[in-house]
Amino acid sequence: MANIEDYLVWRGDVPFDIDPFNEVDNAIFSELVYSAFDDIVPGPGLKEKCQ
């Protein structure tokens, strides 16, 4: 069964003006909204240097 990563690899870098925003794209963005980004993205006002 395919997952979000498989879809993103399959879709590649096709711009939305070539292949318009669709229900699957909407579902992916909706899923990202509820994802925990702890330890991935620094919190507001925190600036960490990338090493």
ZIFEN-V304788 format. One record per pair of residues at least 6 apart in sequence whose ideal C-beta (glycine too) atoms are under 8 Angstrom apart, sorted by sequence separation. I is the first residue (numbers start at 0). GAP is how many residues later the second one is. D is the distance in whole Angstrom. If there is no record, write none. Layout:
# ZIFEN-V304788
I	GAP	D
I	GAP	D
This chain:
# ZIFEN-V304788
41	6	5
1	8	8
10	8	8
6	17	6
7	20	8
6	21	7
3	24	6
3	27	7
